[in-house]
Amino acid sequence: MTTIQTATAALPVSADALYGFLSDLSKHRAFLEPAAMNFQGETDRHSYVIEVMGMKMPQELVAKTRTPGQLVSLVPGAKKMFDHELRFEIATSGEGSTLRLVDEADIPMMMAMMGAEKLLQGQLDSALARIQELAGEGKLV
């Protein structure tokens, strides 16, 4: 199992507001990488297709754990490339909150050799940066 995580980011929104946004998976399109195609989202699941090295790869994530103001974790649904758990770790900090994304991934050897860990790190960092942007613009609704 490989652990991939972002730095912890300070956000100018309450932990409850951040949790409210992240716990509704239909809102996740707002921070997915631009290459995510055909996004379909519901409160408890979302799916999309990404293109990696010329291959279109379907993704589906479903909510596993929701702890108000603290944690949202997602796991693959029916369409999965490998087993993993993506966690959005939320904490109260002063008048705002902090957020860190952590992915515990069981990356297959062939995908690891093709740089999957670096790709996942880039996706997590990009998602965190976009969430920071949205929070700063007051768009986490």
C-alpha positions as CSV (number, residue, x, y, z in Angstrom):
1,M,0.0,0.0,0.0
2,T,1.3,3.4,-1.0
3,T,0.4,6.6,0.9
4,I,0.2,9.7,-1.3
5,Q,-0.7,13.0,0.4
6,T,-0.8,16.7,-0.1
7,A,0.5,19.4,2.3
8,T,-2.1,20.7,4.7
9,A,-3.7,23.8,3.4
10,A,-5.4,26.6,5.4
11,L,-8.8,27.6,4.1
12,P,-10.9,30.7,4.9
13,V,-14.1,28.7,5.4
14,S,-15.4,26.8,8.5
15,A,-14.8,23.1,8.8
16,D,-18.5,22.5,8.6
17,A,-18.9,24.5,5.3
18,L,-15.9,22.6,3.8
19,Y,-17.3,19.3,5.0
20,G,-20.7,20.2,3.5
21,F,-19.1,20.9,0.1
22,L,-16.9,17.8,0.1
23,S,-19.5,15.3,1.4
24,D,-21.7,15.9,-1.6
25,L,-19.9,14.1,-4.4
26,S,-22.0,15.8,-7.1
27,K,-20.0,18.9,-6.3
28,H,-16.6,17.3,-7.0
29,R,-16.5,18.3,-10.7
30,A,-15.5,21.8,-9.5
31,F,-12.1,20.6,-8.5
32,L,-11.3,17.6,-10.7
33,E,-8.6,18.0,-13.3
34,P,-9.7,19.6,-16.6
35,A,-9.0,16.3,-18.4
36,A,-11.9,14.6,-16.5
37,M,-14.6,13.9,-19.1
38,N,-18.2,12.9,-18.9
39,F,-18.6,13.7,-15.2
40,Q,-21.7,12.3,-13.6
41,G,-22.3,13.0,-9.9
42,E,-24.8,12.2,-7.2
43,T,-24.6,12.9,-3.5
44,D,-23.0,9.4,-2.7
45,R,-21.0,8.7,-5.9
46,H,-19.5,10.2,-9.0
47,S,-17.9,8.9,-12.1
48,Y,-15.8,10.3,-15.0
49,V,-13.3,9.3,-17.6
50,I,-9.7,10.4,-17.7
51,E,-7.2,9.9,-20.5
52,V,-3.8,8.6,-19.5
53,M,-1.1,8.0,-22.1
54,G,-3.8,7.8,-24.8
55,M,-6.0,5.3,-22.9
56,K,-9.5,6.3,-21.7
57,M,-9.9,5.1,-18.1
58,P,-13.3,5.2,-16.4
59,Q,-13.3,6.2,-12.7
60,E,-16.0,5.8,-10.2
61,L,-15.8,6.8,-6.5
62,V,-18.4,6.2,-3.8
63,A,-18.6,7.6,-0.3
64,K,-17.3,5.3,2.3
65,T,-17.0,7.4,5.5
66,R,-18.5,10.8,6.4
67,T,-17.6,12.3,9.8
68,P,-19.2,15.8,9.9
69,G,-16.6,18.6,10.1
70,Q,-13.7,16.1,10.0
71,L,-13.5,13.5,7.2
72,V,-14.9,12.4,3.9
73,S,-13.4,9.2,2.5
74,L,-14.1,7.7,-0.9
75,V,-13.4,4.2,-2.4
76,P,-13.7,2.9,-6.0
77,G,-17.1,1.7,-7.1
78,A,-17.8,-0.7,-9.9
79,K,-15.3,1.0,-12.3
80,K,-11.9,0.8,-10.7
81,M,-8.3,0.6,-11.8
82,F,-7.0,-0.5,-8.4
83,D,-8.0,-0.5,-4.7
84,H,-7.5,2.7,-2.9
85,E,-9.1,5.0,-0.3
86,L,-9.1,8.8,-0.9
87,R,-9.5,10.8,2.3
88,F,-10.3,14.5,2.7
89,E,-9.0,15.3,6.2
90,I,-10.7,18.4,7.6
91,A,-9.9,20.3,10.9
92,T,-11.0,23.5,12.5
93,S,-8.3,26.2,12.6
94,G,-9.1,29.5,14.1
95,E,-12.0,31.0,12.1
96,G,-11.3,28.8,9.2
97,S,-10.2,25.2,8.5
98,T,-7.4,23.0,7.2
99,L,-7.6,20.4,4.5
100,R,-5.3,17.6,3.5
101,L,-5.9,14.9,0.9
102,V,-4.5,11.5,1.5
103,D,-4.7,8.5,-0.9
104,E,-3.9,5.0,0.4
105,A,-3.4,3.2,-2.9
106,D,-2.6,-0.4,-3.8
107,I,-1.0,0.5,-7.1
108,P,-0.3,-2.5,-9.4
109,M,3.3,-3.0,-10.3
110,M,2.9,-2.2,-14.0
111,M,1.1,1.1,-13.2
112,A,3.7,2.0,-10.6
113,M,6.4,1.5,-13.2
114,M,4.5,3.8,-15.6
115,G,4.5,6.6,-13.0
116,A,1.1,6.2,-11.4
117,E,2.3,7.5,-8.1
118,K,3.6,10.8,-9.6
119,L,0.3,11.1,-11.6
120,L,-1.8,10.6,-8.4
121,Q,0.3,13.1,-6.5
122,G,-0.3,15.7,-9.2
123,Q,-4.0,15.0,-9.2
124,L,-4.2,15.5,-5.4
125,D,-2.1,18.6,-5.4
126,S,-4.2,20.1,-8.3
127,A,-7.4,19.2,-6.5
128,L,-6.2,20.9,-3.3
129,A,-5.1,24.0,-5.1
130,R,-8.5,24.3,-6.9
131,I,-10.4,23.8,-3.5
132,Q,-8.2,26.6,-2.0
133,E,-9.2,28.8,-5.0
134,L,-12.9,28.0,-4.7
135,A,-12.8,28.7,-0.9
136,G,-11.0,32.0,-1.5
137,E,-13.6,33.0,-4.0
138,G,-16.5,32.0,-1.7
139,K,-17.6,29.3,-4.1
140,L,-17.7,26.3,-1.8
141,V,-21.5,26.0,-2.0
